[in-house]
Amino acid sequence: MTRMPMTNAPKTARIDDAPAIGRTLASAFGDDPMMRWFFPDDATREAGLGRYFTTLFTRQYGLHGVCERTDAAAAFWVSPEGADKAVPDADTIRELQEILGDRAGAFRDAVTAAAEHGPTEPHWYLAVIGADPAARGRGHGSALLRSGLAKADAAGLPVHLESSKPDNLPVYEHFGFVVRDEFSLPGGGPVLWAMRREPRAPKSA
């Protein structure tokens, strides 16, 4: 039986997509320094990451963000209009604390530290983007990046993100991001790079 090729065409992520998105992002972030900081146990990391990203999607970004996926990647964006609503509520925080266990404090400190290095003016925020390692190099992440950046450009707004993986910096720079800040997470955590991309004039048809 011939296996259908995976399409990298972006599509809106639905709540019903949560299991697939959780698995995809768990695979994508298995070697990410910040995620390894939050989930240090090799034996339970993948399961923990799956629950973590599923919760973020179903309770936070999937409700108030702009979420897209391909057959092997997913991206969570926040527009200025959704910024206030996309902050996790008390129930979401409790669920994340249960998932993170004794690393919940490290997560809370990381969120606080990242917020201190974010822009204050209206902007689009790329909260999460990742592709299954088995499909890397096939344009899944790039397709999602282009789609989200086009929305920010149409609004005439900059885009902000944080990366904890040095190998990803050249990729983001290729799409117009520049490093604006570099800082270490509290408690001996990994380095994060705050990056910004200025808006570009949308290409005419």
Buried (B, 14 or more C-beta within 10 A) or exposed (E): EEEEEBBBEBEEBEEEBBEBBBBBBBBBBBEBBBBBBBBEEEEEBBBBBBBBBBBBBBBBBBBBBBBBBBBBBBBBBBBBEBBEEBEBEEEBBEBBBEBBEEBBEBBBBBEEBBEEBBEEEEBBBBBBBBBBEEBBEBBBBBBBBEBBBBBBBEBEBBBBBBBBBEEBBEBBEEBBBEEEEEBEBEEEBBBBBBBBBEBEEEEEE
